[in-house]
């Protein structure tokens, strides 16, 4: 478990990697929620996943 997210201006590669992992985990949780018919919770997790993904691709 990571205690602090690395700063993108110090290590952009590590930042991208961690943000992509975060997006993957959030998407997996959303998929589990959909399978349990918890669509409202799944929507929130999908939005979190997309936020993490957009942060990872916006980092240079």
PDB file with SEQRES, HELIX, SHEET and CRYST1 records, atoms N, CA, C and O in Angstrom:
SEQRES   1 A   60  UNK UNK UNK UNK UNK UNK UNK UNK UNK UNK UNK UNK UNK          
SEQRES   2 A   60  UNK UNK UNK UNK UNK UNK UNK UNK UNK UNK UNK UNK UNK          
SEQRES   3 A   60  UNK UNK UNK UNK UNK UNK UNK UNK UNK UNK UNK UNK UNK          
SEQRES   4 A   60  UNK UNK UNK UNK UNK UNK UNK UNK UNK UNK UNK UNK UNK          
SEQRES   5 A   60  UNK UNK UNK UNK UNK UNK UNK UNK                              
HELIX    1 AA1 UNK A   12  UNK A   35  1                                  24    
HELIX    2 AA2 UNK A   39  UNK A   58  1                                  20    
CRYST1    1.000    1.000    1.000  90.00  90.00  90.00 P 1           1          
ATOM      1  N   UNK A   1       0.842  -1.182   0.000  1.00  0.00           N  
ATOM      2  CA  UNK A   1       0.000   0.000   0.000  1.00  0.00           C  
ATOM      3  C   UNK A   1       0.881   1.237   0.000  1.00  0.00           C  
ATOM      4  O   UNK A   1       1.870   1.306   0.730  1.00  0.00           O  
ATOM      5  N   UNK A   2       0.520   2.204  -0.815  1.00  0.00           N  
ATOM      6  CA  UNK A   2       1.284   3.436  -0.926  1.00  0.00           C  
ATOM      7  C   UNK A   2       0.697   4.456   0.037  1.00  0.00           C  
ATOM      8  O   UNK A   2      -0.514   4.668   0.084  1.00  0.00           O  
ATOM      9  N   UNK A   3       1.573   5.074   0.794  1.00  0.00           N  
ATOM     10  CA  UNK A   3       1.116   6.040   1.786  1.00  0.00           C  
ATOM     11  C   UNK A   3       0.972   7.436   1.207  1.00  0.00           C  
ATOM     12  O   UNK A   3       0.096   8.196   1.618  1.00  0.00           O  
ATOM     13  N   UNK A   4       1.836   7.776   0.246  1.00  0.00           N  
ATOM     14  CA  UNK A   4       1.763   9.101  -0.349  1.00  0.00           C  
ATOM     15  C   UNK A   4       2.000   8.981  -1.852  1.00  0.00           C  
ATOM     16  O   UNK A   4       2.905   8.279  -2.302  1.00  0.00           O  
ATOM     17  N   UNK A   5       1.189   9.663  -2.592  1.00  0.00           N  
ATOM     18  CA  UNK A   5       1.308   9.646  -4.045  1.00  0.00           C  
ATOM     19  C   UNK A   5       2.536  10.458  -4.445  1.00  0.00           C  
ATOM     20  O   UNK A   5       2.710  11.582  -3.974  1.00  0.00           O  
ATOM     21  N   UNK A   6       3.396   9.900  -5.316  1.00  0.00           N  
ATOM     22  CA  UNK A   6       4.570  10.673  -5.727  1.00  0.00           C  
ATOM     23  C   UNK A   6       4.158  11.909  -6.518  1.00  0.00           C  
ATOM     24  O   UNK A   6       3.161  11.908  -7.241  1.00  0.00           O  
ATOM     25  N   UNK A   7       4.942  12.944  -6.363  1.00  0.00           N  
ATOM     26  CA  UNK A   7       4.644  14.191  -7.065  1.00  0.00           C  
ATOM     27  C   UNK A   7       4.990  14.030  -8.543  1.00  0.00           C  
ATOM     28  O   UNK A   7       6.061  13.518  -8.869  1.00  0.00           O  
ATOM     29  N   UNK A   8       4.104  14.459  -9.442  1.00  0.00           N  
ATOM     30  CA  UNK A   8       4.359  14.261 -10.869  1.00  0.00           C  
ATOM     31  C   UNK A   8       5.565  15.039 -11.384  1.00  0.00           C  
ATOM     32  O   UNK A   8       6.158  14.644 -12.388  1.00  0.00           O  
ATOM     33  N   UNK A   9       5.941  16.127 -10.729  1.00  0.00           N  
ATOM     34  CA  UNK A   9       7.093  16.900 -11.204  1.00  0.00           C  
ATOM     35  C   UNK A   9       8.416  16.291 -10.753  1.00  0.00           C  
ATOM     36  O   UNK A   9       9.466  16.640 -11.292  1.00  0.00           O  
ATOM     37  N   UNK A  10       8.387  15.370  -9.756  1.00  0.00           N  
ATOM     38  CA  UNK A  10       9.605  14.674  -9.340  1.00  0.00           C  
ATOM     39  C   UNK A  10       9.817  13.388 -10.125  1.00  0.00           C  
ATOM     40  O   UNK A  10      10.910  13.124 -10.626  1.00  0.00           O  
ATOM     41  N   UNK A  11       8.759  12.593 -10.224  1.00  0.00           N  
ATOM     42  CA  UNK A  11       8.874  11.298 -10.899  1.00  0.00           C  
ATOM     43  C   UNK A  11       7.602  11.021 -11.698  1.00  0.00           C  
ATOM     44  O   UNK A  11       6.709  10.330 -11.208  1.00  0.00           O  
ATOM     45  N   UNK A  12       7.506  11.548 -12.920  1.00  0.00           N  
ATOM     46  CA  UNK A  12       6.272  11.393 -13.696  1.00  0.00           C  
ATOM     47  C   UNK A  12       5.961   9.946 -14.067  1.00  0.00           C  
ATOM     48  O   UNK A  12       4.791   9.584 -14.189  1.00  0.00           O  
ATOM     49  N   UNK A  13       6.979   9.118 -14.248  1.00  0.00           N  
ATOM     50  CA  UNK A  13       6.743   7.715 -14.602  1.00  0.00           C  
ATOM     51  C   UNK A  13       6.062   6.975 -13.449  1.00  0.00           C  
ATOM     52  O   UNK A  13       5.095   6.245 -13.666  1.00  0.00           O  
ATOM     53  N   UNK A  14       6.560   7.159 -12.232  1.00  0.00           N  
ATOM     54  CA  UNK A  14       5.954   6.507 -11.065  1.00  0.00           C  
ATOM     55  C   UNK A  14       4.534   7.026 -10.837  1.00  0.00           C  
ATOM     56  O   UNK A  14       3.638   6.260 -10.482  1.00  0.00           O  
ATOM     57  N   UNK A  15       4.336   8.328 -11.043  1.00  0.00           N  
ATOM     58  CA  UNK A  15       3.011   8.919 -10.875  1.00  0.00           C  
ATOM     59  C   UNK A  15       2.017   8.303 -11.852  1.00  0.00           C  
ATOM     60  O   UNK A  15       0.907   7.935 -11.466  1.00  0.00           O  
ATOM     61  N   UNK A  16       2.420   8.191 -13.128  1.00  0.00           N  
ATOM     62  CA  UNK A  16       1.540   7.582 -14.127  1.00  0.00           C  
ATOM     63  C   UNK A  16       1.205   6.142 -13.765  1.00  0.00           C  
ATOM     64  O   UNK A  16       0.052   5.723 -13.862  1.00  0.00           O  
ATOM     65  N   UNK A  17       2.211   5.392 -13.350  1.00  0.00           N  
ATOM     66  CA  UNK A  17       2.012   3.979 -13.008  1.00  0.00           C  
ATOM     67  C   UNK A  17       1.015   3.825 -11.859  1.00  0.00           C  
ATOM     68  O   UNK A  17       0.109   2.993 -11.923  1.00  0.00           O  
ATOM     69  N   UNK A  18       1.183   4.614 -10.835  1.00  0.00           N  
ATOM     70  CA  UNK A  18       0.296   4.506  -9.671  1.00  0.00           C  
ATOM     71  C   UNK A  18      -1.116   4.950 -10.019  1.00  0.00           C  
ATOM     72  O   UNK A  18      -2.083   4.336  -9.568  1.00  0.00           O  
ATOM     73  N   UNK A  19      -1.250   6.005 -10.813  1.00  0.00           N  
ATOM     74  CA  UNK A  19      -2.585   6.469 -11.212  1.00  0.00           C  
ATOM     75  C   UNK A  19      -3.292   5.449 -12.094  1.00  0.00           C  
ATOM     76  O   UNK A  19      -4.504   5.268 -11.980  1.00  0.00           O  
ATOM     77  N   UNK A  20      -2.546   4.778 -12.976  1.00  0.00           N  
ATOM     78  CA  UNK A  20      -3.152   3.741 -13.814  1.00  0.00           C  
ATOM     79  C   UNK A  20      -3.582   2.545 -12.977  1.00  0.00           C  
ATOM     80  O   UNK A  20      -4.639   1.963 -13.222  1.00  0.00           O  
ATOM     81  N   UNK A  21      -2.764   2.174 -11.984  1.00  0.00           N  
ATOM     82  CA  UNK A  21      -3.154   1.084 -11.077  1.00  0.00           C  
ATOM     83  C   UNK A  21      -4.409   1.458 -10.307  1.00  0.00           C  
ATOM     84  O   UNK A  21      -5.307   0.634 -10.129  1.00  0.00           O  
ATOM     85  N   UNK A  22      -4.469   2.703  -9.851  1.00  0.00           N  
ATOM     86  CA  UNK A  22      -5.647   3.177  -9.128  1.00  0.00           C  
ATOM     87  C   UNK A  22      -6.888   3.107 -10.016  1.00  0.00           C  
ATOM     88  O   UNK A  22      -7.948   2.677  -9.563  1.00  0.00           O  
ATOM     89  N   UNK A  23      -6.764   3.522 -11.263  1.00  0.00           N  
ATOM     90  CA  UNK A  23      -7.888   3.468 -12.198  1.00  0.00           C  
ATOM     91  C   UNK A  23      -8.339   2.028 -12.414  1.00  0.00           C  
ATOM     92  O   UNK A  23      -9.537   1.751 -12.476  1.00  0.00           O  
ATOM     93  N   UNK A  24      -7.385   1.119 -12.530  1.00  0.00           N  
ATOM     94  CA  UNK A  24      -7.707  -0.300 -12.723  1.00  0.00           C  
ATOM     95  C   UNK A  24      -8.471  -0.856 -11.522  1.00  0.00           C  
ATOM     96  O   UNK A  24      -9.472  -1.553 -11.691  1.00  0.00           O  
ATOM     97  N   UNK A  25      -8.005  -0.552 -10.314  1.00  0.00           N  
ATOM     98  CA  UNK A  25      -8.678  -1.058  -9.115  1.00  0.00           C  
ATOM     99  C   UNK A  25     -10.081  -0.485  -8.976  1.00  0.00           C  
ATOM    100  O   UNK A  25     -11.019  -1.198  -8.618  1.00  0.00           O  
ATOM    101  N   UNK A  26     -10.219   0.802  -9.260  1.00  0.00           N  
ATOM    102  CA  UNK A  26     -11.547   1.423  -9.183  1.00  0.00           C  
ATOM    103  C   UNK A  26     -12.502   0.794 -10.199  1.00  0.00           C  
ATOM    104  O   UNK A  26     -13.673   0.568  -9.896  1.00  0.00           O  
ATOM    105  N   UNK A  27     -12.002   0.512 -11.402  1.00  0.00           N  
ATOM    106  CA  UNK A  27     -12.844  -0.116 -12.429  1.00  0.00           C  
ATOM    107  C   UNK A  27     -13.248  -1.529 -12.022  1.00  0.00           C  
ATOM    108  O   UNK A  27     -14.374  -1.951 -12.284  1.00  0.00           O  
ATOM    109  N   UNK A  28     -12.345  -2.257 -11.386  1.00  0.00           N  
ATOM    110  CA  UNK A  28     -12.684  -3.606 -10.915  1.00  0.00           C  
ATOM    111  C   UNK A  28     -13.764  -3.563  -9.843  1.00  0.00           C  
ATOM    112  O   UNK A  28     -14.667  -4.399  -9.830  1.00  0.00           O  
ATOM    113  N   UNK A  29     -13.669  -2.597  -8.955  1.00  0.00           N  
ATOM    114  CA  UNK A  29     -14.698  -2.446  -7.917  1.00  0.00           C  
ATOM    115  C   UNK A  29     -16.028  -2.085  -8.558  1.00  0.00           C  
ATOM    116  O   UNK A  29     -17.072  -2.603  -8.161  1.00  0.00           O  
ATOM    117  N   UNK A  30     -15.995  -1.195  -9.553  1.00  0.00           N  
ATOM    118  CA  UNK A  30     -17.226  -0.808 -10.249  1.00  0.00           C  
ATOM    119  C   UNK A  30     -17.861  -2.021 -10.924  1.00  0.00           C  
ATOM    120  O   UNK A  30     -19.083  -2.173 -10.902  1.00  0.00           O  
ATOM    121  N   UNK A  31     -17.051  -2.872 -11.515  1.00  0.00           N  
ATOM    122  CA  UNK A  31     -17.566  -4.076 -12.169  1.00  0.00           C  
ATOM    123  C   UNK A  31     -18.249  -4.992 -11.151  1.00  0.00           C  
ATOM    124  O   UNK A  31     -19.300  -5.563 -11.441  1.00  0.00           O  
ATOM    125  N   UNK A  32     -17.661  -5.135  -9.971  1.00  0.00           N  
ATOM    126  CA  UNK A  32     -18.282  -5.952  -8.921  1.00  0.00           C  
ATOM    127  C   UNK A  32     -19.623  -5.357  -8.490  1.00  0.00           C  
ATOM    128  O   UNK A  32     -20.588  -6.084  -8.253  1.00  0.00           O  
ATOM    129  N   UNK A  33     -19.670  -4.017  -8.391  1.00  0.00           N  
ATOM    130  CA  UNK A  33     -20.923  -3.362  -8.032  1.00  0.00           C  
ATOM    131  C   UNK A  33     -21.992  -3.601  -9.091  1.00  0.00           C  
ATOM    132  O   UNK A  33     -23.153  -3.828  -8.750  1.00  0.00           O  
ATOM    133  N   UNK A  34     -21.626  -3.556 -10.353  1.00  0.00           N  
ATOM    134  CA  UNK A  34     -22.590  -3.808 -11.425  1.00  0.00           C  
ATOM    135  C   UNK A  34     -23.120  -5.231 -11.333  1.00  0.00           C  
ATOM    136  O   UNK A  34     -24.316  -5.466 -11.509  1.00  0.00           O  
ATOM    137  N   UNK A  35     -22.234  -6.175 -11.057  1.00  0.00           N  
ATOM    138  CA  UNK A  35     -22.652  -7.574 -10.930  1.00  0.00           C  
ATOM    139  C   UNK A  35     -23.608  -7.789  -9.761  1.00  0.00           C  
ATOM    140  O   UNK A  35     -24.400  -8.731  -9.767  1.00  0.00           O  
ATOM    141  N   UNK A  36     -23.534  -6.913  -8.756  1.00  0.00           N  
ATOM    142  CA  UNK A  36     -24.429  -7.003  -7.598  1.00  0.00           C  
ATOM    143  C   UNK A  36     -25.619  -6.048  -7.729  1.00  0.00           C  
ATOM    144  O   UNK A  36     -26.348  -5.827  -6.762  1.00  0.00           O  
ATOM    145  N   UNK A  37     -25.815  -5.481  -8.930  1.00  0.00           N  
ATOM    146  CA  UNK A  37     -26.908  -4.549  -9.217  1.00  0.00           C  
ATOM    147  C   UNK A  37     -26.869  -3.286  -8.358  1.00  0.00           C  
ATOM    148  O   UNK A  37     -27.912  -2.721  -8.027  1.00  0.00           O  
ATOM    149  N   UNK A  38     -25.667  -2.850  -8.002  1.00  0.00           N  
ATOM    150  CA  UNK A  38     -25.482  -1.607  -7.260  1.00  0.00           C  
ATOM    151  C   UNK A  38     -25.008  -0.537  -8.244  1.00  0.00           C  
ATOM    152  O   UNK A  38     -23.863  -0.087  -8.202  1.00  0.00           O  
ATOM    153  N   UNK A  39     -25.920  -0.150  -9.122  1.00  0.00           N  
ATOM    154  CA  UNK A  39     -25.527   0.715 -10.240  1.00  0.00           C  
ATOM    155  C   UNK A  39     -25.114   2.117  -9.800  1.00  0.00           C  
ATOM    156  O   UNK A  39     -24.238   2.725 -10.414  1.00  0.00           O  
ATOM    157  N   UNK A  40     -25.721   2.619  -8.772  1.00  0.00           N  
ATOM    158  CA  UNK A  40     -25.365   3.970  -8.315  1.00  0.00           C  
ATOM    159  C   UNK A  40     -23.943   3.996  -7.762  1.00  0.00           C  
ATOM    160  O   UNK A  40     -23.183   4.925  -8.034  1.00  0.00           O  
ATOM    161  N   UNK A  41     -23.585   2.972  -6.986  1.00  0.00           N  
ATOM    162  CA  UNK A  41     -22.225   2.877  -6.467  1.00  0.00           C  
ATOM    163  C   UNK A  41     -21.232   2.649  -7.608  1.00  0.00           C  
ATOM    164  O   UNK A  41     -20.129   3.195  -7.593  1.00  0.00           O  
ATOM    165  N   UNK A  42     -21.621   1.852  -8.582  1.00  0.00           N  
ATOM    166  CA  UNK A  42     -20.754   1.572  -9.728  1.00  0.00           C  
ATOM    167  C   UNK A  42     -20.487   2.840 -10.520  1.00  0.00           C  
ATOM    168  O   UNK A  42     -19.381   3.038 -11.024  1.00  0.00           O  
ATOM    169  N   UNK A  43     -21.485   3.695 -10.632  1.00  0.00           N  
ATOM    170  CA  UNK A  43     -21.298   4.953 -11.346  1.00  0.00           C  
ATOM    171  C   UNK A  43     -20.256   5.819 -10.655  1.00  0.00           C  
ATOM    172  O   UNK A  43     -19.398   6.407 -11.314  1.00  0.00           O  
ATOM    173  N   UNK A  44     -20.326   5.898  -9.348  1.00  0.00           N  
ATOM    174  CA  UNK A  44     -19.336   6.675  -8.590  1.00  0.00           C  
ATOM    175  C   UNK A  44     -17.929   6.135  -8.763  1.00  0.00           C  
ATOM    176  O   UNK A  44     -16.977   6.902  -8.905  1.00  0.00           O  
ATOM    177  N   UNK A  45     -17.796   4.818  -8.751  1.00  0.00           N  
ATOM    178  CA  UNK A  45     -16.481   4.203  -8.932  1.00  0.00           C  
ATOM    179  C   UNK A  45     -15.969   4.418 -10.349  1.00  0.00           C  
ATOM    180  O   UNK A  45     -14.770   4.608 -10.555  1.00  0.00           O  
ATOM    181  N   UNK A  46     -16.870   4.390 -11.329  1.00  0.00           N  
ATOM    182  CA  UNK A  46     -16.453   4.662 -12.709  1.00  0.00           C  
ATOM    183  C   UNK A  46     -15.953   6.093 -12.861  1.00  0.00           C  
ATOM    184  O   UNK A  46     -14.971   6.338 -13.562  1.00  0.00           O  
ATOM    185  N   UNK A  47     -16.614   7.022 -12.216  1.00  0.00           N  
ATOM    186  CA  UNK A  47     -16.169   8.412 -12.276  1.00  0.00           C  
ATOM    187  C   UNK A  47     -14.798   8.549 -11.618  1.00  0.00           C  
ATOM    188  O   UNK A  47     -13.938   9.259 -12.137  1.00  0.00           O  
ATOM    189  N   UNK A  48     -14.578   7.876 -10.474  1.00  0.00           N  
ATOM    190  CA  UNK A  48     -13.268   7.904  -9.824  1.00  0.00           C  
ATOM    191  C   UNK A  48     -12.204   7.289 -10.713  1.00  0.00           C  
ATOM    192  O   UNK A  48     -11.083   7.790 -10.799  1.00  0.00           O  
ATOM    193  N   UNK A  49     -12.565   6.203 -11.369  1.00  0.00           N  
ATOM    194  CA  UNK A  49     -11.632   5.531 -12.262  1.00  0.00           C  
ATOM    195  C   UNK A  49     -11.241   6.439 -13.430  1.00  0.00           C  
ATOM    196  O   UNK A  49     -10.066   6.519 -13.787  1.00  0.00           O  
ATOM    197  N   UNK A  50     -12.204   7.110 -14.013  1.00  0.00           N  
ATOM    198  CA  UNK A  50     -11.914   8.008 -15.127  1.00  0.00           C  
ATOM    199  C   UNK A  50     -11.074   9.199 -14.673  1.00  0.00           C  
ATOM    200  O   UNK A  50     -10.235   9.685 -15.431  1.00  0.00           O  
ATOM    201  N   UNK A  51     -11.286   9.668 -13.464  1.00  0.00           N  
ATOM    202  CA  UNK A  51     -10.468  10.756 -12.940  1.00  0.00           C  
ATOM    203  C   UNK A  51      -9.018  10.349 -12.791  1.00  0.00           C  
ATOM    204  O   UNK A  51      -8.116  11.101 -13.161  1.00  0.00           O  
ATOM    205  N   UNK A  52      -8.788   9.164 -12.250  1.00  0.00           N  
ATOM    206  CA  UNK A  52      -7.422   8.653 -12.105  1.00  0.00           C  
ATOM    207  C   UNK A  52      -6.781   8.435 -13.464  1.00  0.00           C  
ATOM    208  O   UNK A  52      -5.600   8.723 -13.657  1.00  0.00           O  
ATOM    209  N   UNK A  53      -7.569   7.922 -14.409  1.00  0.00           N  
ATOM    210  CA  UNK A  53      -7.035   7.686 -15.739  1.00  0.00           C  
ATOM    211  C   UNK A  53      -6.677   8.996 -16.429  1.00  0.00           C  
ATOM    212  O   UNK A  53      -5.624   9.098 -17.059  1.00  0.00           O  
ATOM    213  N   UNK A  54      -7.544   9.996 -16.316  1.00  0.00           N  
ATOM    214  CA  UNK A  54      -7.257  11.273 -16.967  1.00  0.00           C  
ATOM    215  C   UNK A  54      -6.037  11.952 -16.332  1.00  0.00           C  
ATOM    216  O   UNK A  54      -5.284  12.635 -17.026  1.00  0.00           O  
ATOM    217  N   UNK A  55      -5.839  11.774 -15.036  1.00  0.00           N  
ATOM    218  CA  UNK A  55      -4.626  12.328 -14.399  1.00  0.00           C  
ATOM    219  C   UNK A  55      -3.378  11.628 -14.933  1.00  0.00           C  
ATOM    220  O   UNK A  55      -2.343  12.263 -15.135  1.00  0.00           O  
ATOM    221  N   UNK A  56      -3.477  10.336 -15.156  1.00  0.00           N  
ATOM    222  CA  UNK A  56      -2.296   9.606 -15.627  1.00  0.00           C  
ATOM    223  C   UNK A  56      -1.923   9.992 -17.055  1.00  0.00           C  
ATOM    224  O   UNK A  56      -0.740  10.072 -17.386  1.00  0.00           O  
ATOM    225  N   UNK A  57      -2.920  10.232 -17.899  1.00  0.00           N  
ATOM    226  CA  UNK A  57      -2.574  10.583 -19.280  1.00  0.00           C  
ATOM    227  C   UNK A  57      -2.230  12.055 -19.450  1.00  0.00           C  
ATOM    228  O   UNK A  57      -1.624  12.431 -20.453  1.00  0.00           O  
ATOM    229  N   UNK A  58      -2.606  12.893 -18.490  1.00  0.00           N  
ATOM    230  CA  UNK A  58      -2.287  14.318 -18.599  1.00  0.00           C  
ATOM    231  C   UNK A  58      -0.877  14.625 -18.111  1.00  0.00           C  
ATOM    232  O   UNK A  58      -0.340  15.695 -18.399  1.00  0.00           O  
ATOM    233  N   UNK A  59      -0.281  13.706 -17.384  1.00  0.00           N  
ATOM    234  CA  UNK A  59       1.079  13.911 -16.872  1.00  0.00           C  
ATOM    235  C   UNK A  59       2.081  13.672 -18.003  1.00  0.00           C  
ATOM    236  O   UNK A  59       1.968  12.693 -18.740  1.00  0.00           O  
ATOM    237  N   UNK A  60       3.035  14.545 -18.134  1.00  0.00           N  
ATOM    238  CA  UNK A  60       4.033  14.425 -19.206  1.00  0.00           C  
ATOM    239  C   UNK A  60       5.132  13.478 -18.846  1.00  0.00           C  
ATOM    240  O   UNK A  60       6.049  13.267 -19.640  1.00  0.00           O  
TER     241      UNK A  60                                                      
END                                                                             
